[in-house]
């Protein structure tokens, strides 16, 4: 079975260029993807049921991630995980102004952002740790958004308006996209924490049910 891959920006025409795609699809007992665009595109290419399930990161809860966090000596910081050159100068200025007013350092994780106070490098485990200890987070990425939500952090999605991130926000039923004018409001009041927890619980249950149902069917 497949669990929650994404076509990202690949098109139906891209799939047609590779003969192994159809053979691979036919060889799978069950097919799932993590976004509606991938589902819609693959259905044009393969006449079979394709389910939409949550990203694998959702299958674990915050408490599960906390068990594997590394040590973090930093505190009082706003974490930046934004692809280079995807935000405007005005947005950078808004981030810096917000952090200054809050008395926070600005840390960039594995990103070369010269306007940040510090650039930190690390592994995926370190990434979890810096998210966990951040006071606020600004991100442009899918997993920066996903993990910020799982940790229940105050965060804003900036710059990157790609399909994956936009659909993720819709799936989570939250509006955390910000620009220089809305940044402060989004960071402080972006979503209902309890409602988001309930949404994640529902998505997690659906993903687990998909895995259990199909693994049990294969084992029969």
C-alpha positions, 0 to 999 in steps of 0.5 A: 500500500502507499501512505500519503505521498504527494505529487507536489507540482507534478502534472498528469503530463509528467506522469505520462512520460514514465511508463513505470508509473502505471505498472507501479500503481497497478502493483499496489493493493491500496493507494492513498495520497496526502492532498486533493491535488494528487488525488485528482491528478492520479485519478485521471491517470489511473482508474482506481480508488485513491484516498486522501489521508493525513501526513505521516507526522500527524500519526504521532502526537505532541507527547510522542515527539517530545520523547525524542527531542534533543537538548536546547539551550536557547530560549526567548526566540522567534524561530524562522523556517522560511525558504530563502527569497520567498518573503519581501523586505516589508515582511522581514521588517515586520518580523524583526519589529515584532521580535524586537517589541517582544524582546525575542531573538530571531533564530533561523533553522538550517536557513541562511538568513543574514537578517536573523540574530542567529543561524542554527544547524541541526538534524530533524530531531533538533528541528523538533526541539527548536519548534518545541521551545520557540515562543513564535514561529514563522515558516513557509514550508509544509512541515514547518506548518504541520509541526507548528500545528501539532505542537500548538505553537503560535505561528504564521505562514509567510511568503510561500503560496504553493499548493501544498501549504495552502491545502494543508491550512484548509485541511487543518481549518485554520487561517495562519497565512500572514503578510507584513500587515497581519503578522502580529494579529496572526501570531497572537490570534491565528486559530482556536487551539482546542478546535485544531486539536480536535481536527488533528485527532480526527485526521489521525484517527482516519489515517490509522483506520486506513492503515489498519484496514488495508494491512489487515486485508493484505494479511487475510 
